[in-house]
Amino acid sequence: MDKRNEIAKAIVDTFSSPNVMDSNFETANIVDVIERLAASIKFAAKHIGNGDASTYMGALEAHGKAMRDAADIISGSIDNLANAIRDHGNPQ
């Protein structure tokens, strides 16, 4: 085996694992690992912060919607308070 083949084999061995198999039972490699990490991150982002309630929104979108809903409730309450003060100052 020449030196280039030895180096190539060493690189392949470094980026693959016979102890981890992918979906078709081939030796897993670095690409498989990156893909699984990406899928895991996507799964976590979709489910985090929602009490494990699966939604089509991601965690950030769901949080943003919750904050907007809360802001609507607060602004509605402030508006009602302002109307009550206005009405109290102008009895009809």
Phi and psi in degrees as a GROMACS rama.xvg file:
@    title "Ramachandran Plot"
@    xaxis  label "Phi"
@    yaxis  label "Psi"
@TYPE xy
-80.1879  170.247  ASP-2
-60.8972  -38.5711  LYS-3
-64.4087  -40.385  ARG-4
-66.1001  -38.0862  ASN-5
-62.629  -43.3636  GLU-6
-65.5073  -43.843  ILE-7
-61.1901  -43.5302  ALA-8
-63.9714  -39.603  LYS-9
-63.5098  -39.9401  ALA-10
-65.4954  -46.3644  ILE-11
-59.9443  -44.4551  VAL-12
-63.5909  -33.9023  ASP-13
-67.9602  -36.5449  THR-14
-102.046  17.7322  PHE-15
-139.936  156.853  SER-16
-134.494  118.873  SER-17
-72.9228  -12.035  PRO-18
-86.0272  -13.6556  ASN-19
-121.569  127.672  VAL-20
-111.506  146.385  MET-21
-88.6037  -169.784  ASP-22
-62.7345  -25.9316  SER-23
-104.672  22.8356  ASN-24
64.5849  23.0966  PHE-25
-85.3809  161.372  GLU-26
-59.1611  128.461  THR-27
-71.1945  150.933  ALA-28
-131.265  -177.095  ASN-29
-60.9698  -34.0202  ILE-30
-64.9511  -41.2118  VAL-31
-61.0427  -41.7673  ASP-32
-64.6722  -45.8324  VAL-33
-62.0142  -42.0053  ILE-34
-63.5059  -42.6863  GLU-35
-66.6165  -39.2207  ARG-36
-62.3239  -44.1251  LEU-37
-62.0611  -43.3338  ALA-38
-63.9986  -38.7474  ALA-39
-67.0502  -41.2147  SER-40
-64.6337  -42.1062  ILE-41
-62.2681  -43.7597  LYS-42
-61.6886  -45.2342  PHE-43
-64.6804  -43.1922  ALA-44
-64.5254  -31.7915  ALA-45
-72.7869  -31.9765  LYS-46
-103.515  -17.8188  HIS-47
-69.1826  141.089  ILE-48
79.0329  3.73087  GLY-49
-115.979  22.5174  ASN-50
58.3414  35.2907  GLY-51
63.2943  17.6344  ASP-52
-83.5968  116.232  ALA-53
-70.1637  135.604  SER-54
-141.064  159.066  THR-55
-73.8517  -16.9684  TYR-56
-83.2375  149.957  MET-57
-78.7332  175.071  GLY-58
-60.8312  -42.1879  ALA-59
-67.1247  -40.9694  LEU-60
-65.9447  -41.5353  GLU-61
-64.2765  -41.6544  ALA-62
-64.6706  -42.862  HIS-63
-60.4724  -41.6356  GLY-64
-65.4149  -41.7937  LYS-65
-62.0694  -41.0084  ALA-66
-66.0134  -39.7655  MET-67
-66.0848  -42.8917  ARG-68
-60.3703  -42.8117  ASP-69
-63.8451  -41.8631  ALA-70
-62.8433  -38.7459  ALA-71
-62.7699  -42.6955  ASP-72
-64.6401  -44.2243  ILE-73
-65.8166  -45.2213  ILE-74
-66.6316  -33.6538  SER-75
-64.6225  -39.9846  GLY-76
-66.6098  -41.672  SER-77
-63.7657  -40.2283  ILE-78
-62.5074  -43.3519  ASP-79
-63.1934  -39.6709  ASN-80
-64.6633  -44.4283  LEU-81
-61.1856  -41.0835  ALA-82
-64.2121  -39.7892  ASN-83
-65.3876  -41.3381  ALA-84
-64.9681  -44.2636  ILE-85
-59.9114  -45.0801  ARG-86
-65.8515  -36.6626  ASP-87
-67.1275  -35.3463  HIS-88
-77.4285  -21.5943  GLY-89
-124.359  73.9235  ASN-90
-65.5548  139.661  PRO-91
